[in-house]
Amino acid sequence: MSFATPFALAWAALTVPIVVFYILKIRLRQAPVSTTIFWQQIFDEKPPRSLWQQLRHWLSLLVQLLWCILLVLALAEPYFNWEILQARRLILVIDNSASMNATDVSPTRLDAAKKAARRLVTSLRFRDEVAVITAGTQPQVVCGLTGHERTLLTAISSVTKSDGPTLVPDAIELAKRLLGEAKHGQVVVYSDGGFAGSERLAEDKLVQLEAIGTTAPNVGITNFQVRRSLLDPVGYEILVEIVNASAEATPCRLDLDLNGNPVDVFPLNLKPGEVWSQTLEKTSVEGGHLTAHLTPDDALAADNKAAAILPKRTTQKVQLFSPGNLFLQKALEANSLVELKAAKELPKQFTAGSIHVFHRHVPKQLPAGQVLVIDPIESCDYWQVAGPLENPIVTKQDIDSPLMRHVRLDNIILPQARKLTPQAGSHTLVSAVEGEPLYFSFEEPGRKVLVLTVNLDEGDLTFRTAFPIMVTNALGWFASQSGELRESLVAGAISEIELPSREKSAPPLSLRSPGGKERPLPRINSKVSVGPLDEVGIWTIAEHPRDAAAKDQPKEPILELACNLATKAESNLNVPESWQTTSVVPVAAASWFVRPIWFYLAACAWLVAIGEWFLYQRRWIS
């Protein structure tokens, strides 16, 4: 046995005054009495004794000496060498991913995992070291290696739930780095095994598994997206996918709502392991929050709901100046978002905020804003007319441009077009054999110009479906509707967004979670990465409140992000069979000396003190 603080043994000198106090004579107090006959008799029976004969109460002295020695030994902190040689280093990996929020284990799987981890911490031996790591969304060291029980219990209690994916393998690699070359090291994993490679972990001797959860049935939404139709200006398409991760057929119902208004209802009866996927087409000018909800509720609530952001459509004012072309006018009128005003002659002044469409005749200087020009016969400040272009053949198209989405012109007869020489800065969308631009665009701050040099009265372009699609794409380009698909993100994802330009004096922006937690964003006017989005629902980016009073007045969001669970692995609540036979009991069995030796010595000292008090009350010692 060795002592951590051997200098504390010097306190053993306190035994000397204890013995001295027992052998000192007590000064007698004089008191008048009526007679000394009785006192003389007692004096004759008990004559004076020597110094060591005063130790009559030897039992009381031994008890107090034992009490003192026990306390001195406790202060010296004794320990056995085997305590150091057999000290363990344990890394607790707690899975706090989405599937750990399942309620098949009361109250949740995560709470059961934390309870098991606390039970292990309270059974550790003295000099054992423990660290705590979470394995949901991103592996994180909650508490470094320490043997302080209260610190470890506080760290375990601080582990919060998340809706992100499971990253147990990454957390185990991090845990092994913390173990280093520890001789008695072990990684203890508290998880339900809902991740790839969980079967192989059961064979790792360095990893001890504690299976949390049961084989619970679950039906979840694994994909939910919405986008505006590429053909119908007011239409939108919904993609929804549902998986039955149960061993039995499960009846359920899917409800779709847009801003709280019912859109559709689907009664379902899914077979075991069945994947139900459907694409739906709907129409709505108003955008907003599109939500999907599965009933009845099951063990995992996170995948019973899903959300998506539907971009709003705005009305476009269009002024058409044409000598007369029925196909062009009807192509514009077919768009339900267009408020069309047609005229045959050019006005002296142009209305601001409108899309100007010029057919044949154009002003010498194009108006500000959005301009669409078809078959121009006159030059202007953006191009020069070089003459007609007979029988042009389309040889090159910019298929990556949103203006050419679903448009093919290489098989269309074009008897005549205009040969234009655009100014620098133009972008050619369609060109002929010798590189003559047939369709090109200009884009400047506050202005967009689109030019089609084809003669609509000749050829069959206006009879093809490509023409109304080109008009629809042009109107969408003018309205900056490039974000036809505002993708719903998977929980735990990190998204790169572009912040709007703002003045330096403007309040800072913050990212607000569905639960109301604020995350400040940097003061930059460029792209920024946000996340991880570890909570399902609608995340918003808005102005950060300057003070506490402003928090009660929510700001209008600048941008919204939909986040869904959408992970088949997290929706599958079945614990792997190889995990169901594992147990953490051999690791947790600490047997003797769970606490340091000084703790037991101090406890014995208090027991001795209580024993002396009891014997004194019984008049066995004085």
Backbone hydrogen bonds, N-H to C=O, Kabsch-Sander energy under -0.5 kcal/mol:
donor,donor_aa,acceptor,acceptor_aa,energy
2,S,79,Y,-2.9
4,A,76,A,-0.7
4,A,77,E,-2.5
5,T,76,A,-2.2
8,A,5,T,-1.6
9,L,6,P,-2.0
10,A,7,F,-1.5
11,W,8,A,-1.7
12,A,9,L,-2.2
13,A,10,A,-1.8
14,L,11,W,-1.8
15,T,12,A,-2.0
16,V,13,A,-1.3
18,I,14,L,-1.2
19,V,15,T,-2.0
20,V,16,V,-2.5
21,F,17,P,-2.6
22,Y,18,I,-0.9
22,Y,19,V,-0.5
23,I,19,V,-1.2
23,I,20,V,-0.6
24,L,20,V,-1.6
27,R,25,K,-0.5
30,Q,28,L,-0.5
40,Q,36,T,-2.2
41,Q,37,I,-1.5
42,I,38,F,-1.8
43,F,39,W,-2.2
44,D,40,Q,-1.9
45,E,41,Q,-1.7
46,K,42,I,-2.0
54,Q,51,L,-1.5
55,L,52,W,-1.3
56,R,54,Q,-2.5
58,W,56,R,-1.1
61,L,57,H,-1.7
62,L,58,W,-2.6
63,V,59,L,-2.0
64,Q,60,S,-2.0
65,L,61,L,-2.5
66,L,62,L,-2.4
67,W,63,V,-2.2
68,C,64,Q,-2.1
69,I,65,L,-2.5
70,L,66,L,-2.3
71,L,67,W,-1.7
72,V,68,C,-2.3
73,L,69,I,-2.5
74,A,70,L,-2.0
75,L,71,L,-2.1
76,A,72,V,-1.5
77,E,73,L,-0.5
77,E,74,A,-1.1
79,Y,2,S,-2.8
83,E,80,F,-1.1
84,I,80,F,-0.7
84,I,81,N,-0.7
85,L,81,N,-2.1
86,Q,82,W,-2.3
87,A,84,I,-1.0
89,R,184,H,-2.4
90,L,129,E,-2.9
91,I,186,Q,-2.3
92,L,90,L,-0.5
92,L,131,A,-3.3
93,V,91,I,-0.6
93,V,188,V,-3.4
94,I,92,L,-0.7
94,I,133,I,-3.0
95,D,93,V,-0.6
95,D,190,Y,-2.5
96,N,94,I,-0.7
98,A,164,G,-2.2
100,M,97,S,-0.8
101,N,98,A,-2.0
102,A,99,S,-1.5
103,T,299,A,-1.9
109,R,102,A,-1.7
110,L,100,M,-2.3
112,A,108,T,-1.9
113,A,109,R,-2.3
114,K,110,L,-2.4
115,K,111,D,-2.1
116,A,112,A,-2.1
117,A,113,A,-2.2
118,R,114,K,-2.4
119,R,115,K,-2.0
120,L,116,A,-1.7
121,V,117,A,-2.1
122,T,118,R,-2.2
123,S,119,R,-0.5
123,S,120,L,-0.8
124,L,121,V,-1.4
126,F,593,F,-1.2
128,D,125,R,-1.7
129,E,88,R,-2.8
130,V,146,T,-2.5
131,A,90,L,-1.8
132,V,143,C,-2.2
133,I,92,L,-3.1
134,T,140,Q,-2.5
135,A,94,I,-2.0
137,T,165,P,-2.5
138,Q,136,G,-3.0
140,Q,134,T,-1.5
142,V,132,V,-1.8
142,V,140,Q,-0.9
143,C,132,V,-1.7
146,T,130,V,-1.9
149,E,147,G,-0.7
152,L,148,H,-1.9
153,L,149,E,-2.6
154,T,150,R,-2.3
155,A,151,T,-2.1
156,I,152,L,-2.4
157,S,153,L,-2.1
158,S,154,T,-1.3
159,V,156,I,-1.2
162,S,96,N,-0.8
163,D,534,D,-2.9
167,L,135,A,-2.9
171,A,167,L,-2.1
172,I,168,V,-2.5
173,E,169,P,-1.9
174,L,170,D,-2.0
175,A,171,A,-2.2
176,K,172,I,-2.4
177,R,173,E,-1.5
178,L,174,L,-1.5
179,L,175,A,-1.9
180,G,176,K,-1.5
182,A,179,L,-1.4
185,G,182,A,-0.7
186,Q,89,R,-2.0
187,V,206,L,-2.5
188,V,91,I,-2.6
188,V,186,Q,-0.6
189,V,187,V,-0.6
189,V,208,Q,-2.9
190,Y,93,V,-3.1
190,Y,188,V,-0.5
191,S,189,V,-0.7
191,S,210,E,-1.3
195,F,193,G,-1.7
198,S,195,F,-1.3
201,L,197,G,-0.9
202,A,198,S,-0.6
202,A,199,E,-0.8
203,E,200,R,-1.5
204,D,201,L,-1.3
205,K,203,E,-0.6
207,V,204,D,-1.0
208,Q,187,V,-3.6
210,E,189,V,-2.5
212,I,191,S,-2.0
216,A,214,T,-1.5
216,A,573,L,-0.6
220,G,243,V,-2.1
221,I,303,D,-3.0
222,T,220,G,-0.7
222,T,241,E,-1.9
223,N,241,E,-1.2
225,Q,239,L,-2.5
227,R,237,E,-2.0
228,R,484,E,-2.3
229,S,235,G,-2.4
235,G,232,D,-1.0
236,Y,282,K,-3.1
237,E,227,R,-3.0
238,I,280,L,-3.1
239,L,225,Q,-2.9
240,V,238,I,-0.5
240,V,278,Q,-2.3
241,E,223,N,-2.4
242,I,276,W,-3.0
243,V,220,G,-2.4
244,N,274,E,-2.3
245,A,218,N,-1.9
245,A,243,V,-0.9
246,S,244,N,-0.6
250,T,270,L,-2.5
252,C,268,L,-2.6
253,R,295,T,-2.4
254,L,266,F,-2.8
255,D,253,R,-0.5
255,D,293,H,-2.5
256,L,264,D,-2.7
257,D,291,T,-2.5
258,L,261,N,-2.8
259,N,257,D,-0.5
259,N,289,H,-2.8
261,N,258,L,-1.7
263,V,256,L,-3.6
264,D,256,L,-1.3
266,F,254,L,-2.6
268,L,252,C,-3.1
270,L,250,T,-2.1
273,G,244,N,-1.7
274,E,271,K,-2.2
276,W,242,I,-3.2
276,W,274,E,-0.5
277,S,275,V,-0.6
278,Q,240,V,-2.3
280,L,238,I,-2.8
280,L,278,Q,-0.5
282,K,236,Y,-3.0
284,S,234,V,-3.4
288,G,310,L,-2.2
290,L,288,G,-0.6
290,L,308,A,-2.8
291,T,257,D,-2.8
291,T,289,H,-0.5
292,A,306,A,-2.6
293,H,255,D,-2.1
294,L,304,N,-2.7
295,T,253,R,-2.0
299,A,217,P,-0.7
301,A,299,A,-0.5
304,N,301,A,-1.3
305,K,302,A,-0.5
306,A,292,A,-1.9
308,A,290,L,-2.0
309,I,486,R,-0.6
310,L,288,G,-2.9
310,L,308,A,-0.6
313,R,285,V,-2.4
316,Q,337,L,-3.2
318,V,316,Q,-0.6
318,V,339,E,-2.3
319,Q,355,I,-2.8
320,L,318,V,-0.5
320,L,341,K,-2.9
321,F,357,V,-3.0
322,S,320,L,-0.6
322,S,343,A,-2.1
329,Q,325,N,-2.0
330,K,326,L,-2.6
331,A,327,F,-2.1
332,L,328,L,-1.5
333,E,329,Q,-2.4
334,A,330,K,-1.9
335,N,332,L,-1.0
336,S,334,A,-0.7
338,V,335,N,-1.7
339,E,316,Q,-3.1
340,L,338,V,-0.7
341,K,318,V,-2.1
343,A,320,L,-2.6
354,S,351,T,-1.0
355,I,317,K,-3.1
356,H,354,S,-0.6
356,H,370,Q,-2.2
357,V,319,Q,-3.0
357,V,355,I,-0.5
358,F,356,H,-0.6
358,F,372,L,-2.9
359,H,321,F,-2.7
359,H,357,V,-0.5
360,R,358,F,-0.5
360,R,374,I,-2.3
361,H,359,H,-1.9
369,G,446,G,-0.6
371,V,448,K,-2.6
372,L,356,H,-2.8
373,V,450,L,-3.1
374,I,358,F,-2.9
375,D,452,L,-3.5
377,I,360,R,-2.1
378,E,360,R,-0.5
380,C,383,W,-1.9
381,D,364,K,-1.1
383,W,380,C,-0.6
384,Q,421,T,-1.1
386,A,384,Q,-0.5
386,A,419,K,-3.3
389,L,417,A,-3.3
391,N,415,P,-3.3
394,V,392,P,-0.5
395,T,431,S,-2.1
396,K,431,S,-1.4
398,D,429,L,-2.3
399,I,397,Q,-1.4
401,S,398,D,-1.2
404,M,401,S,-1.5
405,R,402,P,-1.0
407,V,404,M,-1.6
412,I,409,L,-1.2
414,L,412,I,-0.5
417,A,389,L,-1.8
418,R,453,T,-1.9
419,K,387,G,-3.1
420,L,418,R,-0.9
421,T,384,Q,-2.5
423,Q,382,Y,-2.2
426,S,423,Q,-1.0
427,H,441,S,-2.7
429,L,439,Y,-3.2
430,V,439,Y,-2.0
431,S,396,K,-2.0
432,A,436,E,-2.3
435,G,432,A,-1.4
438,L,430,V,-2.9
439,Y,430,V,-1.8
440,F,451,V,-2.0
441,S,427,H,-2.2
442,F,449,V,-3.0
444,E,447,R,-2.9
447,R,444,E,-2.4
448,K,369,G,-1.6
449,V,442,F,-2.6
450,L,371,V,-2.3
451,V,440,F,-2.8
452,L,373,V,-2.8
453,T,438,L,-2.3
455,N,416,Q,-2.1
456,L,454,V,-0.7
458,E,455,N,-0.9
460,D,413,I,-1.2
463,F,460,D,-0.8
464,R,460,D,-0.6
464,R,461,L,-1.3
467,F,461,L,-0.6
467,F,464,R,-1.1
469,I,465,T,-1.5
470,M,466,A,-2.4
471,V,467,F,-2.2
472,T,468,P,-2.4
473,N,469,I,-2.8
474,A,470,M,-2.2
475,L,471,V,-2.3
476,G,472,T,-2.2
477,W,473,N,-2.2
478,F,474,A,-2.4
479,A,475,L,-1.7
480,S,477,W,-1.2
481,Q,476,G,-2.9
482,S,480,S,-0.6
484,E,482,S,-1.7
486,R,226,V,-0.5
486,R,484,E,-0.6
487,E,485,L,-1.1
489,L,562,A,-2.9
491,A,564,N,-2.6
492,G,533,L,-3.8
493,A,490,V,-2.0
495,S,530,V,-2.1
497,I,495,S,-0.6
497,I,528,V,-2.7
499,L,497,I,-0.6
499,L,526,S,-1.8
506,A,503,E,-1.3
510,S,542,A,-2.7
511,L,519,R,-3.7
512,R,510,S,-0.6
512,R,540,T,-3.2
513,S,511,L,-0.5
513,S,517,K,-2.4
516,G,513,S,-1.8
519,R,511,L,-2.1
521,L,509,L,-2.8
524,I,522,P,-1.8
528,V,497,I,-3.0
530,V,495,S,-3.0
533,L,493,A,-2.5
534,D,532,P,-1.5
537,G,563,C,-2.9
539,W,537,G,-0.6
539,W,561,L,-3.4
540,T,512,R,-2.0
541,I,559,L,-2.7
542,A,510,S,-1.8
542,A,540,T,-0.5
544,H,508,P,-4.1
551,K,547,D,-0.5
551,K,548,A,-0.9
552,D,549,A,-0.9
553,Q,550,A,-1.4
558,I,541,I,-3.3
559,L,541,I,-1.3
561,L,539,W,-3.2
563,C,537,G,-2.6
564,N,489,L,-2.7
566,A,221,I,-0.8
571,S,567,T,-1.6
572,N,568,K,-1.2
573,L,571,S,-0.9
579,W,576,P,-0.9
580,Q,576,P,-1.0
582,T,579,W,-1.4
587,V,584,V,-0.5
588,A,584,V,-1.8
589,A,585,V,-1.4
590,A,588,A,-1.1
599,F,596,P,-0.9
600,Y,596,P,-1.0
601,L,597,I,-2.2
602,A,598,W,-2.6
603,A,599,F,-2.1
604,C,600,Y,-2.4
605,A,601,L,-2.1
606,W,602,A,-2.0
607,L,603,A,-1.9
608,V,604,C,-2.5
609,A,605,A,-2.2
610,I,606,W,-2.3
611,G,607,L,-2.4
612,E,608,V,-2.5
613,W,609,A,-2.0
614,F,610,I,-2.0
615,L,611,G,-2.6
616,Y,612,E,-2.3
617,Q,613,W,-2.0
618,R,614,F,-1.6
619,R,616,Y,-1.2
620,W,615,L,-2.6
621,I,615,L,-0.9
